[in-house]
Amino acid sequence: MKLLLENWRQYVNEEITGTGTAKLAGSPKEQMEEDERRWYEFTESLGYEVAGKLGEGAMGDVYLVKDKKGSPHAMKVVTKALYGGPRSAKREYENYKFAMDQKKFIPEKYAKYIPDVDNVVEGDKDYFFFMELLEPLPERVKTDLFALSYEDEDLDREEKYKRILRDPSAIWILIKTAIAHSGFLRQIDDEELIQNNNQIANAALSRVLDIPSDSLGVAGIATAAMAAIIDHITKHQDESKYYELVKTVLKTKHWDIKDYLESDIREQLKYLLNKQIVPVDIALGQEMGAGSSAEEVVQNFPEAAGLIDAMKYLYDHENWTARDVHSGNVMKRPGTDNFVITDLGLFKFREQK
């Protein structure tokens, strides 16, 4: 053991100081070139011609390839974990193989949201997935329906907000949820206000409906919600210690409590408006950040219904959970309006109940 440690220490010292004869396997660039040569050679051995690179992802790279008939395909390459690829590489292989083998047995109205996988090949160091070519989503579709990927996070969502705020039932649930999740109200540790949430939301919505539609925004809704909360507190000021506390604050004219409350509600509303319509993870409920928005909000985006239903079907009937559905992992099938979940690597098979 001592000899082994000394040999290893000598190796490390040689690499740091530049002395001795030990050498590293190669720079990252050299290693990438080696990987790409291996991928190209293996792809050509399968009868495909590599026409160019389409993109890069966290799990692997995607190339444009043509088969022997000249038909184009997308090819994704994922290196096995043993050779430096992601730990989930084997699961990605299983997912794409499942899609290739089982899609024909899934009802078409759900199956159309899964890519057509033509071939899945396991090489010595890599997995190769050959599938249909798809088109990018329009920016408006991304901002309306999906959690935004890192590349899309600067896209403007104003049109989405306007669409939601045209619906009084959506405004009502946003107010109700913002009050229930208010950090300021929850830290008081008094459930009285939360229990009267519907009543307060009704009062706040009544105020909101008096605001001209072209002037309606988060700030106005937050002001209306704050005013409804304060009104409710002052009308029921003798019913709990919480009301007594707030009454004392109001009596001493510490009006900044209203500003704090309004700011808190405003931040909650902004979060809820930004929340995705299509859940990132279908297994999570509305209370979770990666879950869907409330039904009253989602109903304003009927174009998302088919994809959401498909995700539910796969979860309930195939025990296959979509877990990373965002704007960077969904594309469009050419000539149709069909969404397609492109990255199957983070799907997960679950145990049957």
C-alpha atoms as a printed R data frame, in Angstrom:
    type eleno elety resid chain resno       x      y       z
1   ATOM     1    CA   MET     A     1   0.000  0.000   0.000
2   ATOM     2    CA   LYS     A     2   2.851  2.395   0.905
3   ATOM     3    CA   LEU     A     3   4.543  1.742  -2.444
4   ATOM     4    CA   LEU     A     4   1.276  2.321  -4.265
5   ATOM     5    CA   LEU     A     5   0.714  5.682  -2.541
6   ATOM     6    CA   GLU     A     6   4.278  6.790  -3.224
7   ATOM     7    CA   ASN     A     7   3.968  5.900  -6.884
8   ATOM     8    CA   TRP     A     8   0.695  7.822  -7.128
9   ATOM     9    CA   ARG     A     9   2.219 10.850  -5.327
10  ATOM    10    CA   GLN     A    10   5.132 10.794  -7.744
11  ATOM    11    CA   TYR     A    11   2.738 10.685 -10.700
12  ATOM    12    CA   VAL     A    12   0.772 13.685  -9.398
13  ATOM    13    CA   ASN     A    13   3.915 15.682  -8.660
14  ATOM    14    CA   GLU     A    14   5.217 15.020 -12.134
15  ATOM    15    CA   GLU     A    15   1.961 16.277 -13.660
16  ATOM    16    CA   ILE     A    16   1.941 19.440 -11.545
17  ATOM    17    CA   THR     A    17   5.610 20.357 -12.001
18  ATOM    18    CA   GLY     A    18   5.943 19.230 -15.566
19  ATOM    19    CA   THR     A    19   8.821 16.897 -14.720
20  ATOM    20    CA   GLY     A    20   9.051 13.203 -15.422
21  ATOM    21    CA   THR     A    21   7.415 11.271 -18.230
22  ATOM    22    CA   ALA     A    22   3.780 10.839 -17.064
23  ATOM    23    CA   LYS     A    23   1.196 12.354 -19.457
24  ATOM    24    CA   LEU     A    24  -2.546 13.086 -19.286
25  ATOM    25    CA   ALA     A    25  -4.931 11.280 -21.644
26  ATOM    26    CA   GLY     A    26  -5.599 14.472 -23.614
27  ATOM    27    CA   SER     A    27  -7.213 17.902 -23.402
28  ATOM    28    CA   PRO     A    28 -11.026 18.205 -23.335
29  ATOM    29    CA   LYS     A    29 -10.913 19.468 -26.938
30  ATOM    30    CA   GLU     A    30  -8.842 16.497 -28.063
31  ATOM    31    CA   GLN     A    31 -11.165 14.143 -26.205
32  ATOM    32    CA   MET     A    32 -14.227 15.722 -27.869
33  ATOM    33    CA   GLU     A    33 -12.642 15.351 -31.286
34  ATOM    34    CA   GLU     A    34 -11.928 11.708 -30.484
35  ATOM    35    CA   ASP     A    35 -15.538 11.176 -29.370
36  ATOM    36    CA   GLU     A    36 -16.926 12.799 -32.502
37  ATOM    37    CA   ARG     A    37 -14.698 10.711 -34.745
38  ATOM    38    CA   ARG     A    38 -15.963  7.607 -32.970
39  ATOM    39    CA   TRP     A    39 -19.595  8.707 -33.368
40  ATOM    40    CA   TYR     A    40 -19.169  9.533 -37.059
41  ATOM    41    CA   GLU     A    41 -17.456  6.233 -37.831
42  ATOM    42    CA   PHE     A    42 -20.048  4.187 -35.962
43  ATOM    43    CA   THR     A    43 -22.944  6.073 -37.578
44  ATOM    44    CA   GLU     A    44 -21.525  5.470 -41.042
45  ATOM    45    CA   SER     A    45 -21.050  1.777 -40.243
46  ATOM    46    CA   LEU     A    46 -24.817  1.627 -39.638
47  ATOM    47    CA   GLY     A    47 -25.506  3.002 -43.110
48  ATOM    48    CA   TYR     A    48 -26.192  6.639 -42.188
49  ATOM    49    CA   GLU     A    49 -24.451  9.763 -43.457
50  ATOM    50    CA   VAL     A    50 -23.824 12.542 -40.923
51  ATOM    51    CA   ALA     A    51 -24.944 15.827 -42.506
52  ATOM    52    CA   GLY     A    52 -24.293 18.214 -39.612
53  ATOM    53    CA   LYS     A    53 -24.865 19.031 -35.974
54  ATOM    54    CA   LEU     A    54 -28.317 20.169 -34.831
55  ATOM    55    CA   GLY     A    55 -27.590 20.975 -31.216
56  ATOM    56    CA   GLU     A    56 -26.166 20.063 -27.854
57  ATOM    57    CA   GLY     A    57 -27.899 19.089 -24.647
58  ATOM    58    CA   ALA     A    58 -27.054 18.140 -21.104
59  ATOM    59    CA   MET     A    59 -27.434 14.450 -21.956
60  ATOM    60    CA   GLY     A    60 -25.916 14.299 -25.417
61  ATOM    61    CA   ASP     A    61 -25.472 15.850 -28.859
62  ATOM    62    CA   VAL     A    62 -27.960 15.750 -31.740
63  ATOM    63    CA   TYR     A    63 -26.994 15.406 -35.409
64  ATOM    64    CA   LEU     A    64 -28.736 15.541 -38.754
65  ATOM    65    CA   VAL     A    65 -28.197 12.231 -40.554
66  ATOM    66    CA   LYS     A    66 -29.484 10.652 -43.766
67  ATOM    67    CA   ASP     A    67 -30.254  6.994 -44.288
68  ATOM    68    CA   LYS     A    68 -29.408  4.958 -47.396
69  ATOM    69    CA   LYS     A    69 -32.510  6.310 -49.165
70  ATOM    70    CA   GLY     A    70 -31.478  9.883 -48.428
71  ATOM    71    CA   SER     A    71 -34.270 10.415 -45.897
72  ATOM    72    CA   PRO     A    72 -33.307 12.779 -43.055
73  ATOM    73    CA   HIS     A    73 -33.394 11.825 -39.373
74  ATOM    74    CA   ALA     A    74 -32.268 13.311 -36.095
75  ATOM    75    CA   MET     A    75 -29.648 11.241 -34.276
76  ATOM    76    CA   LYS     A    76 -28.947 11.703 -30.593
77  ATOM    77    CA   VAL     A    77 -25.730 10.329 -29.121
78  ATOM    78    CA   VAL     A    78 -25.410  9.657 -25.394
79  ATOM    79    CA   THR     A    79 -22.131  8.327 -24.043
80  ATOM    80    CA   LYS     A    80 -22.345  5.567 -21.447
81  ATOM    81    CA   ALA     A    81 -21.712  6.536 -17.845
82  ATOM    82    CA   LEU     A    82 -18.623  4.319 -17.659
83  ATOM    83    CA   TYR     A    83 -16.986  6.394 -20.405
84  ATOM    84    CA   GLY     A    84 -17.832  9.832 -19.068
85  ATOM    85    CA   GLY     A    85 -21.487 10.166 -20.029
86  ATOM    86    CA   PRO     A    86 -24.382 11.038 -17.695
87  ATOM    87    CA   ARG     A    87 -25.250  8.674 -14.873
88  ATOM    88    CA   SER     A    88 -28.724  8.280 -16.375
89  ATOM    89    CA   ALA     A    89 -27.424  7.169 -19.793
90  ATOM    90    CA   LYS     A    90 -28.720  3.615 -19.382
91  ATOM    91    CA   ARG     A    91 -32.164  4.917 -18.386
92  ATOM    92    CA   GLU     A    92 -32.187  7.122 -21.487
93  ATOM    93    CA   TYR     A    93 -31.452  4.070 -23.620
94  ATOM    94    CA   GLU     A    94 -34.333  2.197 -21.966
95  ATOM    95    CA   ASN     A    95 -36.704  5.114 -22.495
96  ATOM    96    CA   TYR     A    96 -35.985  5.515 -26.195
97  ATOM    97    CA   LYS     A    97 -36.228  1.762 -26.717
98  ATOM    98    CA   PHE     A    98 -39.563  1.744 -24.891
99  ATOM    99    CA   ALA     A    99 -40.808  4.538 -27.150
100 ATOM   100    CA   MET     A   100 -39.682  2.663 -30.268
101 ATOM   101    CA   ASP     A   101 -41.196 -0.659 -29.215
102 ATOM   102    CA   GLN     A   102 -44.380  0.444 -27.423
103 ATOM   103    CA   LYS     A   103 -45.617  3.568 -29.217
104 ATOM   104    CA   LYS     A   104 -47.682  1.493 -31.648
105 ATOM   105    CA   PHE     A   105 -49.654  0.063 -28.717
106 ATOM   106    CA   ILE     A   106 -50.520  3.475 -27.211
107 ATOM   107    CA   PRO     A   107 -53.696  5.224 -28.444
108 ATOM   108    CA   GLU     A   108 -52.792  7.669 -31.184
109 ATOM   109    CA   LYS     A   109 -54.272 10.701 -29.406
110 ATOM   110    CA   TYR     A   110 -51.630 10.193 -26.708
111 ATOM   111    CA   ALA     A   111 -48.851  8.558 -28.739
112 ATOM   112    CA   LYS     A   112 -48.530 11.541 -31.084
113 ATOM   113    CA   TYR     A   113 -46.787 13.489 -28.319
114 ATOM   114    CA   ILE     A   114 -43.941 10.944 -28.278
115 ATOM   115    CA   PRO     A   115 -41.308 11.145 -31.047
116 ATOM   116    CA   ASP     A   116 -41.185  8.513 -33.760
117 ATOM   117    CA   VAL     A   117 -38.040  6.584 -32.846
118 ATOM   118    CA   ASP     A   118 -36.766  4.629 -35.863
119 ATOM   119    CA   ASN     A   119 -33.765  2.882 -34.383
120 ATOM   120    CA   VAL     A   120 -31.948  2.485 -31.057
121 ATOM   121    CA   VAL     A   121 -28.409  1.109 -31.200
122 ATOM   122    CA   GLU     A   122 -25.999  0.327 -28.391
123 ATOM   123    CA   GLY     A   123 -22.341  0.798 -29.277
124 ATOM   124    CA   ASP     A   124 -19.265 -0.080 -27.232
125 ATOM   125    CA   LYS     A   125 -19.149  3.328 -25.506
126 ATOM   126    CA   ASP     A   126 -22.300  5.132 -26.647
127 ATOM   127    CA   TYR     A   127 -26.021  4.855 -27.293
128 ATOM   128    CA   PHE     A   128 -27.434  6.080 -30.617
129 ATOM   129    CA   PHE     A   129 -31.083  7.110 -31.048
130 ATOM   130    CA   PHE     A   130 -32.463  7.750 -34.551
131 ATOM   131    CA   MET     A   131 -35.792  9.608 -34.727
132 ATOM   132    CA   GLU     A   132 -37.974 11.931 -36.772
133 ATOM   133    CA   LEU     A   133 -36.892 15.502 -37.520
134 ATOM   134    CA   LEU     A   134 -38.929 18.122 -35.650
135 ATOM   135    CA   GLU     A   135 -39.295 21.905 -35.709
136 ATOM   136    CA   PRO     A   136 -38.694 24.451 -32.937
137 ATOM   137    CA   LEU     A   137 -41.724 25.835 -31.129
138 ATOM   138    CA   PRO     A   138 -42.783 29.424 -31.853
139 ATOM   139    CA   GLU     A   139 -41.694 31.774 -29.074
140 ATOM   140    CA   ARG     A   140 -45.294 32.655 -28.199
141 ATOM   141    CA   VAL     A   141 -46.092 28.986 -27.601
142 ATOM   142    CA   LYS     A   142 -43.069 28.652 -25.320
143 ATOM   143    CA   THR     A   143 -43.981 31.694 -23.240
144 ATOM   144    CA   ASP     A   144 -47.664 30.802 -22.997
145 ATOM   145    CA   LEU     A   145 -47.448 27.130 -22.096
146 ATOM   146    CA   PHE     A   146 -44.087 25.974 -20.765
147 ATOM   147    CA   ALA     A   147 -41.549 26.554 -18.064
148 ATOM   148    CA   LEU     A   148 -38.756 28.395 -19.838
149 ATOM   149    CA   SER     A   149 -35.369 26.774 -20.290
150 ATOM   150    CA   TYR     A   150 -32.169 28.679 -19.625
151 ATOM   151    CA   GLU     A   151 -31.952 29.678 -23.298
152 ATOM   152    CA   ASP     A   152 -35.527 31.028 -23.294
153 ATOM   153    CA   GLU     A   153 -35.713 32.658 -19.861
154 ATOM   154    CA   ASP     A   154 -35.536 36.220 -21.271
155 ATOM   155    CA   LEU     A   155 -38.607 35.807 -23.492
156 ATOM   156    CA   ASP     A   156 -41.458 38.241 -22.830
157 ATOM   157    CA   ARG     A   157 -44.597 36.764 -21.223
158 ATOM   158    CA   GLU     A   158 -46.824 39.867 -21.295
159 ATOM   159    CA   GLU     A   159 -49.289 38.291 -23.744
160 ATOM   160    CA   LYS     A   160 -49.683 35.311 -21.431
161 ATOM   161    CA   TYR     A   161 -50.483 37.608 -18.510
162 ATOM   162    CA   LYS     A   162 -53.114 39.490 -20.533
163 ATOM   163    CA   ARG     A   163 -54.721 36.237 -21.596
164 ATOM   164    CA   ILE     A   164 -55.054 35.054 -17.996
165 ATOM   165    CA   LEU     A   165 -56.262 38.378 -16.633
166 ATOM   166    CA   ARG     A   166 -59.168 38.503 -19.080
167 ATOM   167    CA   ASP     A   167 -60.788 35.667 -17.100
168 ATOM   168    CA   PRO     A   168 -62.398 36.630 -13.736
169 ATOM   169    CA   SER     A   169 -62.300 33.013 -12.510
170 ATOM   170    CA   ALA     A   170 -58.539 32.930 -13.147
171 ATOM   171    CA   ILE     A   171 -58.072 36.231 -11.289
172 ATOM   172    CA   TRP     A   172 -60.119 34.880  -8.376
173 ATOM   173    CA   ILE     A   173 -57.979 31.745  -7.966
174 ATOM   174    CA   LEU     A   174 -54.790 33.798  -8.308
175 ATOM   175    CA   ILE     A   175 -55.916 36.082  -5.473
176 ATOM   176    CA   LYS     A   176 -57.044 33.161  -3.318
177 ATOM   177    CA   THR     A   177 -53.747 31.308  -3.824
178 ATOM   178    CA   ALA     A   178 -51.623 34.416  -3.301
179 ATOM   179    CA   ILE     A   179 -53.338 35.084   0.042
180 ATOM   180    CA   ALA     A   180 -52.978 31.441   1.121
181 ATOM   181    CA   HIS     A   181 -49.239 31.485   0.265
182 ATOM   182    CA   SER     A   182 -48.483 34.932   1.626
183 ATOM   183    CA   GLY     A   183 -45.372 34.683   3.750
184 ATOM   184    CA   PHE     A   184 -46.480 37.686   5.785
185 ATOM   185    CA   LEU     A   185 -49.853 36.147   6.673
186 ATOM   186    CA   ARG     A   186 -48.581 32.616   7.219
187 ATOM   187    CA   GLN     A   187 -45.898 33.628   9.689
188 ATOM   188    CA   ILE     A   188 -48.576 34.931  12.060
189 ATOM   189    CA   ASP     A   189 -49.537 31.286  12.697
190 ATOM   190    CA   ASP     A   190 -53.267 32.031  12.738
191 ATOM   191    CA   GLU     A   191 -55.582 30.105  10.389
192 ATOM   192    CA   GLU     A   192 -58.519 32.504  10.773
193 ATOM   193    CA   LEU     A   193 -57.654 34.601   7.753
194 ATOM   194    CA   ILE     A   194 -56.919 31.584   5.567
195 ATOM   195    CA   GLN     A   195 -60.263 30.038   6.492
196 ATOM   196    CA   ASN     A   196 -62.004 33.196   5.237
197 ATOM   197    CA   ASN     A   197 -59.995 33.136   2.041
198 ATOM   198    CA   ASN     A   198 -62.984 32.687  -0.287
199 ATOM   199    CA   GLN     A   199 -64.773 35.648   1.238
200 ATOM   200    CA   ILE     A   200 -61.700 37.856   0.925
201 ATOM   201    CA   ALA     A   201 -61.034 36.692  -2.646
202 ATOM   202    CA   ASN     A   202 -64.635 37.543  -3.587
203 ATOM   203    CA   ALA     A   203 -64.262 41.022  -2.116
204 ATOM   204    CA   ALA     A   204 -60.935 41.555  -3.855
205 ATOM   205    CA   LEU     A   205 -62.309 40.384  -7.211
206 ATOM   206    CA   SER     A   206 -65.196 42.841  -6.858
207 ATOM   207    CA   ARG     A   207 -62.633 45.618  -6.540
208 ATOM   208    CA   VAL     A   208 -60.622 44.297  -9.482
209 ATOM   209    CA   LEU     A   209 -63.660 44.262 -11.775
210 ATOM   210    CA   ASP     A   210 -63.961 48.008 -11.238
211 ATOM   211    CA   ILE     A   211 -60.525 48.524 -12.785
212 ATOM   212    CA   PRO     A   212 -60.590 49.286 -16.554
213 ATOM   213    CA   SER     A   213 -59.362 46.217 -18.442
214 ATOM   214    CA   ASP     A   214 -56.653 48.173 -20.265
215 ATOM   215    CA   SER     A   215 -55.220 49.259 -16.905
216 ATOM   216    CA   LEU     A   216 -55.439 45.903 -15.138
217 ATOM   217    CA   GLY     A   217 -52.174 44.365 -13.979
218 ATOM   218    CA   VAL     A   218 -50.431 42.710 -11.070
219 ATOM   219    CA   ALA     A   219 -50.069 45.957  -9.124
220 ATOM   220    CA   GLY     A   220 -53.789 46.735  -9.267
221 ATOM   221    CA   ILE     A   221 -54.784 43.210  -8.238
222 ATOM   222    CA   ALA     A   222 -52.325 43.256  -5.335
223 ATOM   223    CA   THR     A   223 -53.733 46.594  -4.133
224 ATOM   224    CA   ALA     A   224 -57.276 45.226  -4.318
225 ATOM   225    CA   ALA     A   225 -56.309 42.070  -2.416
226 ATOM   226    CA   MET     A   226 -54.507 44.064   0.272
227 ATOM   227    CA   ALA     A   227 -57.503 46.364   0.734
228 ATOM   228    CA   ALA     A   228 -59.874 43.391   0.980
229 ATOM   229    CA   ILE     A   229 -57.652 41.786   3.629
230 ATOM   230    CA   ILE     A   230 -57.469 44.991   5.694
231 ATOM   231    CA   ASP     A   231 -61.251 45.456   5.415
232 ATOM   232    CA   HIS     A   232 -61.801 41.901   6.609
233 ATOM   233    CA   ILE     A   233 -59.409 42.383   9.517
234 ATOM   234    CA   THR     A   234 -61.033 45.602  10.716
235 ATOM   235    CA   LYS     A   235 -64.540 44.061  10.526
236 ATOM   236    CA   HIS     A   236 -63.478 41.028  12.572
237 ATOM   237    CA   GLN     A   237 -60.904 42.681  14.789
238 ATOM   238    CA   ASP     A   238 -62.178 41.110  18.030
239 ATOM   239    CA   GLU     A   239 -62.228 37.498  16.849
240 ATOM   240    CA   SER     A   240 -58.601 36.489  17.358
241 ATOM   241    CA   LYS     A   241 -55.258 37.495  18.718
242 ATOM   242    CA   TYR     A   242 -54.136 38.066  15.139
243 ATOM   243    CA   TYR     A   243 -56.823 40.672  14.519
244 ATOM   244    CA   GLU     A   244 -55.993 42.297  17.858
245 ATOM   245    CA   LEU     A   245 -52.344 42.503  16.830
246 ATOM   246    CA   VAL     A   246 -53.145 44.086  13.473
247 ATOM   247    CA   LYS     A   247 -55.651 46.466  15.064
248 ATOM   248    CA   THR     A   248 -52.925 47.687  17.426
249 ATOM   249    CA   VAL     A   249 -50.551 48.227  14.521
250 ATOM   250    CA   LEU     A   250 -53.198 50.164  12.584
251 ATOM   251    CA   LYS     A   251 -54.093 52.280  15.616
252 ATOM   252    CA   THR     A   252 -50.495 53.357  16.070
253 ATOM   253    CA   LYS     A   253 -50.554 54.411  12.411
254 ATOM   254    CA   HIS     A   254 -47.785 52.074  11.312
255 ATOM   255    CA   TRP     A   255 -49.243 52.105   7.818
256 ATOM   256    CA   ASP     A   256 -46.175 50.410   6.366
257 ATOM   257    CA   ILE     A   257 -47.878 47.117   7.234
258 ATOM   258    CA   LYS     A   258 -50.124 47.727   4.230
259 ATOM   259    CA   ASP     A   259 -47.155 48.311   1.943
260 ATOM   260    CA   TYR     A   260 -45.482 45.149   3.206
261 ATOM   261    CA   LEU     A   261 -48.643 43.098   2.725
262 ATOM   262    CA   GLU     A   262 -49.295 44.515  -0.739
263 ATOM   263    CA   SER     A   263 -45.708 43.821  -1.802
264 ATOM   264    CA   ASP     A   264 -45.985 40.255  -0.506
265 ATOM   265    CA   ILE     A   265 -49.219 39.629  -2.430
266 ATOM   266    CA   ARG     A   266 -47.743 41.202  -5.571
267 ATOM   267    CA   GLU     A   267 -44.742 38.863  -5.527
268 ATOM   268    CA   GLN     A   268 -47.014 35.842  -5.089
269 ATOM   269    CA   LEU     A   269 -49.144 36.951  -8.046
270 ATOM   270    CA   LYS     A   270 -46.083 37.386 -10.266
271 ATOM   271    CA   TYR     A   271 -44.902 33.891  -9.380
272 ATOM   272    CA   LEU     A   272 -48.337 32.398 -10.138
273 ATOM   273    CA   LEU     A   273 -48.650 34.226 -13.472
274 ATOM   274    CA   ASN     A   274 -45.214 32.991 -14.522
275 ATOM   275    CA   LYS     A   275 -45.919 29.416 -13.513
276 ATOM   276    CA   GLN     A   276 -46.113 26.985 -16.432
277 ATOM   277    CA   ILE     A   277 -49.408 25.741 -17.874
278 ATOM   278    CA   VAL     A   278 -47.946 22.366 -18.882
279 ATOM   279    CA   PRO     A   279 -46.377 20.819 -15.769
280 ATOM   280    CA   VAL     A   280 -42.661 20.150 -15.762
281 ATOM   281    CA   ASP     A   281 -43.365 16.947 -13.803
282 ATOM   282    CA   ILE     A   282 -46.801 15.390 -14.272
283 ATOM   283    CA   ALA     A   283 -46.539 13.537 -10.954
284 ATOM   284    CA   LEU     A   284 -46.539 16.806  -8.980
285 ATOM   285    CA   GLY     A   285 -49.661 18.681  -7.945
286 ATOM   286    CA   GLN     A   286 -50.467 22.371  -8.278
287 ATOM   287    CA   GLU     A   287 -48.901 23.183  -4.919
288 ATOM   288    CA   MET     A   288 -45.459 22.225  -6.209
289 ATOM   289    CA   GLY     A   289 -43.362 24.589  -8.286
290 ATOM   290    CA   ALA     A   290 -42.865 22.040 -11.088
291 ATOM   291    CA   GLY     A   291 -46.567 21.149 -11.145
292 ATOM   292    CA   SER     A   292 -49.237 22.765 -13.290
293 ATOM   293    CA   SER     A   293 -51.081 26.016 -12.734
294 ATOM   294    CA   ALA     A   294 -54.579 25.973 -11.236
295 ATOM   295    CA   GLU     A   295 -57.355 24.561 -13.432
296 ATOM   296    CA   GLU     A   296 -59.033 27.979 -13.613
297 ATOM   297    CA   VAL     A   297 -55.862 29.304 -15.248
298 ATOM   298    CA   VAL     A   298 -55.124 26.260 -17.427
299 ATOM   299    CA   GLN     A   299 -58.608 26.348 -18.987
300 ATOM   300    CA   ASN     A   300 -57.596 29.543 -20.790
301 ATOM   301    CA   PHE     A   301 -55.014 27.567 -22.803
302 ATOM   302    CA   PRO     A   302 -57.004 24.790 -24.525
303 ATOM   303    CA   GLU     A   303 -54.111 24.124 -26.929
304 ATOM   304    CA   ALA     A   304 -52.236 22.548 -24.012
305 ATOM   305    CA   ALA     A   305 -55.006 20.122 -23.060
306 ATOM   306    CA   GLY     A   306 -53.952 17.285 -25.381
307 ATOM   307    CA   LEU     A   307 -50.352 17.249 -24.194
308 ATOM   308    CA   ILE     A   308 -51.374 17.377 -20.529
309 ATOM   309    CA   ASP     A   309 -53.857 14.523 -21.084
310 ATOM   310    CA   ALA     A   310 -51.133 12.483 -22.792
311 ATOM   311    CA   MET     A   311 -48.751 13.021 -19.882
312 ATOM   312    CA   LYS     A   312 -51.485 11.899 -17.483
313 ATOM   313    CA   TYR     A   313 -52.227  8.823 -19.626
314 ATOM   314    CA   LEU     A   314 -48.582  7.766 -19.738
315 ATOM   315    CA   TYR     A   315 -48.350  8.203 -15.969
316 ATOM   316    CA   ASP     A   316 -51.578  6.342 -15.165
317 ATOM   317    CA   HIS     A   317 -51.501  3.558 -17.767
318 ATOM   318    CA   GLU     A   318 -47.879  3.093 -18.826
319 ATOM   319    CA   ASN     A   319 -46.294  3.915 -15.443
320 ATOM   320    CA   TRP     A   320 -44.060  6.283 -17.392
321 ATOM   321    CA   THR     A   321 -43.570  9.703 -15.832
322 ATOM   322    CA   ALA     A   322 -42.702 12.840 -17.801
323 ATOM   323    CA   ARG     A   323 -40.337 14.677 -15.440
324 ATOM   324    CA   ASP     A   324 -38.602 17.476 -17.355
325 ATOM   325    CA   VAL     A   325 -41.055 19.076 -19.768
326 ATOM   326    CA   HIS     A   326 -39.922 22.631 -20.513
327 ATOM   327    CA   SER     A   327 -39.508 24.907 -23.532
328 ATOM   328    CA   GLY     A   328 -36.171 23.327 -24.425
329 ATOM   329    CA   ASN     A   329 -37.531 19.773 -24.424
330 ATOM   330    CA   VAL     A   330 -40.652 20.176 -26.558
331 ATOM   331    CA   MET     A   331 -40.767 20.671 -30.335
332 ATOM   332    CA   LYS     A   332 -43.362 20.640 -33.110
333 ATOM   333    CA   ARG     A   333 -44.069 17.968 -35.709
334 ATOM   334    CA   PRO     A   334 -43.720 19.503 -39.213
335 ATOM   335    CA   GLY     A   335 -46.998 20.128 -41.024
336 ATOM   336    CA   THR     A   336 -49.065 19.757 -37.847
337 ATOM   337    CA   ASP     A   337 -49.718 21.576 -34.590
338 ATOM   338    CA   ASN     A   338 -48.669 18.519 -32.572
339 ATOM   339    CA   PHE     A   339 -46.282 19.077 -29.694
340 ATOM   340    CA   VAL     A   340 -43.630 16.380 -29.224
341 ATOM   341    CA   ILE     A   341 -41.636 15.776 -26.043
342 ATOM   342    CA   THR     A   342 -38.175 15.363 -27.512
343 ATOM   343    CA   ASP     A   343 -35.978 14.504 -24.536
344 ATOM   344    CA   LEU     A   344 -37.106 11.170 -23.160
345 ATOM   345    CA   GLY     A   345 -34.006 10.779 -21.015
346 ATOM   346    CA   LEU     A   346 -35.595 12.138 -17.861
347 ATOM   347    CA   PHE     A   347 -38.776 10.109 -18.132
348 ATOM   348    CA   LYS     A   348 -38.967  7.621 -15.306
349 ATOM   349    CA   PHE     A   349 -40.676  4.277 -14.983
350 ATOM   350    CA   ARG     A   350 -42.490  3.954 -11.677
351 ATOM   351    CA   GLU     A   351 -43.622  0.960  -9.713
352 ATOM   352    CA   GLN     A   352 -47.197 -0.093 -10.286
353 ATOM   353    CA   LYS     A   353 -49.576  0.489  -7.417
